[in-house]
């Protein structure tokens, strides 16, 4: 049995790049949700910090995450993101709590 993998990415737009970043992030949502192995893909904006966004992703397994990283939409995102924002990525695995 494989465990789901959750990724949380926090992105802070560089000065003057908020709208460009938003467009790149918005273009990730639909194709990512359509991927086999994707359980959830959400884009959030921090209410008190309009230059900051949060991507929340859940995939069925590490293999599904690896497949996501080979898609054209992810490669396009990755090719642009460093020029648009500072990024912190957290890869999370569930804890088995009894």
Buried (B, 14 or more C-beta within 10 A) or exposed (E): EEEBBBBBBBBBBBEEBBEBBBEBBEEBBEBBEEBEBBEEBEBEEEEEEEBBBBBEBBBBBBEBBEBBEEBEBBEBBEEBBEEBBEBEEEEEEEEEEE
